[in-house]
Each structure stands twice: as structure tokens, then as C-alpha cells.
């Protein structure tokens, strides 16, 4: 039987069993509308709305979101002769000089109580379009920095949840397994992006190898996802752990 770390399992607060309304931002990163990731997105959309939550979705491929970060992040530059992104982010934060499509994504971050990323695990990380979204949207001054990091981060009090699929089987993603443990694979994302900016990280939701599943097994996974989302507002965070 596959053994998993208890810290990576959904933790539900004992203080209440009643789900409360939340503002949920769902970042979706998969190019194929017939994919299992798309089915996960659809299940999340239906479940969250039926539960009474407010929902916004950024479908990065459909937008389409340009992941290449640079001068186009801004409508005006403090130094047009030498580009230093972090300094320009500080300037844009102070002057409102973010490009409108960047500012719109930042506003969604500030609006939400819970952020969910739905994506396939590609090369042991997020797809490039999602990493580029982070590169462009997580701006210094507005999203992090100036003493606001980790426990004192800008998004302290908000929650984040990674929902992902893999190509390999579950037994490939354990300690000393073929690909190493999933906690270690996700740490650069959960610690270096989410906790870094103040988010409380919920246990990741992983579907292992859906391409190798039967239709019935995939439906069971969708039901497992729906069931979890019905109680997601009362989940508490996990111990992601520092780099080692």
C-alpha cells in the first residue's frame, strides 16, 4: 500500500464543520479542452458555484497569456535605458504603471480568499505558461518584498491549493521512489512561490496517471475532487517544510 505523509493530507479544522462562502481564484494551465485537467476544472467550477462561492477563472491558454516577462509588463518605465525588472515593479506599484492585463491578474490575487492552480506536472514543475504568469504577476512591491515575506507576506490569511495530474503512477512519487517524493518536487512551488508571498498552503490534490485509468476510475477521481472542494473552506494548512 502506498504510504503518504500525513502533513500532505487535507487537514480540516475541528472548530467548525460548516462550509463558508469564499472568493476563489482558479488558475488553469492546460492547452487541451478534452484533457482530464479540463474535466477537473469543470468539476471545480460546478462544485464551487453550487456551494455558493464566488469564482474567477484565469484560463491561461485560452486568454492567451504571454509568459515572457519584460518591459511589456509596464506602461511606463522609470529607467528606459537599463531594464531591471524588480526596480520597475517597485516603480509600477508606486505609480500604477503595470500593463492593464498584469494589473487585472494582480487584482484577482488581492480579491481571492483561496487560489487554486490546476495543471499537469511537466518536467517536475508547472507548465511554462503558469511559471510565466508568476514571473509577470508576482511583482515586487505589490505581491512581495519590503519586509513582507513568508509569515508576514502580502497574502497572509489567504489559502492556496495545487491541483495537478502526473504521467507516472503514485508509487513513482514517494521517498526513494522512481521520481522521488511529491512533497520534495512541489516544495519550490509551495514554499518558494506560495508561502513566500504569505499564502497558507493546503495539501496538494494529486491525480496520478489519469491517462492510464479507466473511465470509471477517472470519474471516481472527479468525485473525490468534488467532495474535497465542498469542505475546502474549513481546511487548514500543511507544513510544507523549508529547503534542505
C-alpha positions in Angstrom: 0.0 0.0 0.0 1.2 3.5 -0.9 2.3 5.4 2.2 1.9 9.2 2.3 3.0 11.9 4.7 0.1 12.9 7.0 1.2 16.5 6.5 0.3 16.3 2.9 -3.3 15.1 3.5 -6.2 17.6 3.7 -6.5 18.9 7.3 -10.0 20.0 8.4 -10.4 22.4 11.3 -12.1 20.9 14.3 -13.6 24.2 15.2 -16.4 24.1 12.5 -17.9 21.7 10.0 -19.9 24.3 8.2 -18.5 25.4 4.8 -18.4 29.2 4.5 -18.5 31.3 1.4 -15.2 32.1 -0.2 -13.8 34.1 -3.1 -11.9 31.6 -5.2 -9.4 32.3 -7.9 -8.7 29.3 -10.2 -5.6 29.5 -12.4 -5.9 26.9 -15.2 -2.9 25.8 -17.3 -3.6 23.1 -19.9 -3.9 23.5 -23.7 -6.3 20.7 -24.4 -10.1 21.2 -23.6 -10.7 17.5 -23.7 -8.0 16.7 -21.1 -8.5 15.3 -17.6 -7.2 18.7 -16.3 -10.1 20.3 -18.2 -12.5 17.8 -16.5 -11.0 18.8 -13.1 -11.6 22.4 -14.0 -15.2 21.8 -14.9 -15.8 19.8 -11.7 -14.3 22.6 -9.7 -16.3 25.3 -11.4 -19.6 23.4 -11.0 -18.9 22.4 -7.4 -17.7 25.8 -6.1 -20.5 27.7 -7.7 -23.2 25.3 -6.4 -21.7 25.6 -2.9 -22.2 29.4 -3.1 -18.6 30.5 -3.5 -17.6 33.4 -5.8 -15.4 32.2 -8.6 -13.0 33.8 -11.0 -11.0 31.7 -13.6 -7.9 32.6 -15.4 -7.6 30.1 -18.3 -4.1 30.9 -19.3 -4.0 29.1 -22.7 -7.4 30.5 -23.7 -6.6 34.1 -22.8 -3.9 33.6 -24.3 -1.4 34.7 -21.6 2.0 35.6 -22.8 4.5 34.1 -20.3 7.5 36.1 -21.5 8.3 38.8 -18.9 9.9 42.1 -19.8 9.3 45.7 -20.5 5.8 44.9 -21.7 4.8 44.4 -18.1 4.6 48.1 -17.7 3.0 51.2 -19.4 5.9 53.4 -18.3 9.5 52.8 -17.2 11.5 54.6 -14.5 14.7 53.8 -16.4 14.1 53.2 -20.1 17.9 52.8 -20.7 18.6 49.8 -18.5 15.8 47.3 -17.6 15.8 46.0 -14.0 12.5 44.2 -13.5 12.3 44.4 -9.7 13.0 48.1 -9.7 10.4 48.7 -12.4 7.9 46.6 -10.4 8.5 48.9 -7.4 8.0 51.9 -9.6 4.9 50.5 -11.2 3.5 49.7 -7.7 4.0 53.3 -6.6 2.7 54.9 -9.8 0.1 52.4 -11.2 2.2 51.7 -14.3 1.5 47.9 -14.6 0.1 46.9 -18.0 -3.7 46.5 -17.8 -3.6 42.7 -18.3 -1.0 42.4 -15.5 -2.9 44.7 -13.1 -6.1 42.6 -13.8 -4.4 39.4 -12.6 -2.9 41.1 -9.6 -6.4 42.4 -8.7 -7.7 38.8 -8.8 -4.9 37.8 -6.4 -5.8 40.5 -4.0 -9.6 39.7 -4.3 -9.4 36.0 -3.5 -9.6 34.1 -0.2 -8.4 30.9 -1.9 -6.3 30.4 -5.0 -6.3 27.0 -6.8 -3.8 26.1 -9.6 -5.0 23.3 -11.9 -2.1 22.0 -14.1 -0.3 18.9 -15.3 3.1 18.2 -13.8 5.6 18.9 -16.6 9.3 18.3 -16.0 8.7 18.2 -12.3 7.2 21.7 -12.2 4.4 23.8 -13.6 3.9 24.4 -17.3 5.9 27.3 -18.7 2.8 29.4 -19.2 2.0 29.2 -15.5 5.6 29.9 -14.4 5.5 32.9 -16.7 2.2 34.1 -15.1 4.1 34.1 -11.8 7.1 35.9 -13.3 4.9 38.7 -14.6 2.2 38.9 -12.0 4.0 38.3 -8.7 5.6 41.8 -8.7 8.0 43.2 -6.1 6.3 45.9 -4.1 2.8 44.7 -4.8 3.0 41.0 -4.2 6.1 40.7 -2.0 9.1 42.5 -0.6 9.9 45.4 1.7 9.8 43.1 4.7 6.6 41.3 3.6 7.7 37.7 3.2 6.5 34.3 4.4 4.5 34.7 7.6 4.3 38.4 7.1 3.7 38.2 3.4 1.2 40.3 1.5 -1.2 37.4 1.2 -1.1 36.3 4.8 -4.6 35.0 5.7 -5.2 33.6 2.2 -5.0 30.0 1.2 -3.5 28.3 -1.9 -4.0 24.8 -3.3 -2.2 22.9 -6.0 -4.4 20.5 -8.0 -2.3 18.5 -10.5 -2.0 15.4 -12.6 1.0 13.3 -13.3 2.1 10.9 -16.1 3.5 8.4 -13.7 1.9 6.1 -11.1 1.6 7.0 -7.4 4.3 4.6 -6.4 6.8 6.6 -8.5 6.4 9.7 -6.4 7.3 8.5 -2.9 10.6 8.8 -0.9 13.2 6.7 -2.6 10.8 6.0 -5.4 11.5 6.3 -9.2 10.8 10.1 -9.3 11.3 11.0 -5.6 8.7 12.1 -3.2 6.0 14.5 -4.3 6.5 16.8 -1.3 10.1 17.5 -2.4 9.0 18.0 -6.0 6.4 20.6 -5.1 8.5 22.4 -2.4 9.9 25.0 -4.8 6.3 25.9 -5.8 4.6 25.6 -2.4 7.5 27.2 -0.4 9.2 29.4 -3.0 6.1 30.9 -4.6 3.1 30.5 -2.4 4.4 30.6 1.2 7.0 33.2 0.1 4.2 35.6 -0.7 2.2 34.8 2.5 -0.3 32.1 1.4 -1.2 29.3 3.7 -0.7 26.2 1.6 -3.3 23.4 1.7 -2.4 19.8 0.9 -1.9 19.3 -2.8 -4.5 17.4 -4.7 -2.8 14.9 -7.0 -4.3 12.6 -9.6 -1.6 10.1 -10.6 -1.6 8.8 -14.2 -5.2 9.6 -15.3 -4.3 8.7 -18.9 -3.9 5.1 -17.7 -7.2 5.0 -15.8 -10.5 3.5 -16.9 -13.4 5.9 -17.4 -14.9 4.7 -14.1 -11.6 5.4 -12.3 -11.4 8.9 -13.7 -15.0 9.6 -12.7 -14.1 8.4 -9.2 -11.2 10.9 -9.1 -13.6 13.7 -10.2 -15.9 12.7 -7.4 -13.0 12.7 -4.9 -12.2 16.3 -6.1 -15.8 17.5 -5.8 -16.0 16.0 -2.3 -12.9 17.8 -1.2 -14.0 21.1 -2.6 -17.2 21.0 -0.7 -15.2 21.3 2.6 -12.2 23.3 1.3 -13.1 26.5 3.2 -12.5 24.7 6.6 -9.2 23.1 5.6 -6.1 24.2 7.5 -2.6 24.4 6.1 0.1 21.8 5.9 3.8 22.0 6.9 5.5 22.5 3.6 8.9 22.5 5.1 12.0 24.6 4.3 14.6 23.8 1.7 17.2 21.3 2.8 
